[in-house]
Structures are given as structure tokens and as C-alpha cells.
């Protein structure tokens, strides 16, 4: 499953980078105006199934989301 949201900002196109790794949604990059994690939560994906991969591994423990 791939989730992709594209926003046009003037001459720029912003597209988040999302991977499915070991049954978790890894957000590798999110440059959108509405955070992709929020959209995934609204779609029914649980906090424990979302990894904010753009944060260093040692900082992920301080978020409400999965560490890995």
C-alpha cells in the first residue's frame, strides 16, 4: 500500500516519502502543509503502526509514534 499526497506550491511540487517496512508505515520525509501522520491517524492507522523515520532513531522514543 502506498499513500501519496502531492501539493503544488507555485513552481514546486511536494511529495512525502512513505515506506511500508515490517507492517509499519515509515514516514521518511514529510514536507506537506498537513502532516501525513495526522492524515494516517484520521484514516484509522494506529500510532503504534506509524514510524516518523525523518527523526533520528534516538529521538523517536520521545514521540507518540512507534520507534521502529
N, C-alpha and C positions, 0 to 999 in steps of 0.2 A: 504494500500500500504506500502510495506517495501522496503527500499533501503539499501543494504548491500554491502560493498566493503571489500574484505579481502586481505591483503598484507602479504606475507610471508617474514619475516626478520630473516634469519638464522634459529634458533630454535623457533622463536616467531611468533605468528600469531596475527595481529592487526585487530580488527573489531570495527567499530564505533557503538555506541548505539543511535538509532534513534527511536522516537515515533511519532505517529500522535495523537495530542491532540487538540480537538476543531478545526479541519480543518487546523491546522498548523503543520509544520514539526519541531519537537523539536530535536535538536542535543544534546544529553545528554553527549556523550563522543566522541571525535574525535582524534585518535592517528595516523591518516594516513598521508602520505607524501604530498598528495594534499588535502587541506581542503575540507571536504564534502560539506560545504556551497557553495564553488565555483562550485563544480560539480552540485549541485542542481540549482544554478543560470544558469549555462550553459544549463541545461535541461529545462529551462523555468519557474522554480518556482520563484516567486517574493520575494524580500527582506521582504516584509510585511507578508509573509507566512512562514518565517523561524525564529525559536527562537534558540538562542545559549544558550541552557539550562545549559551548563557547566560553564557559567558565573553566578555569584551571581545576583539575581534579581535587586539589587540596581545599578549594573553596566551595565545592558543590555541597559539602556536608552542612553548610550554613543556609541552604535554600530549603524550600518546602518540597523540592522535587527529588527524584532518585539520584544517587551518587554515580551509579554506573549500571 
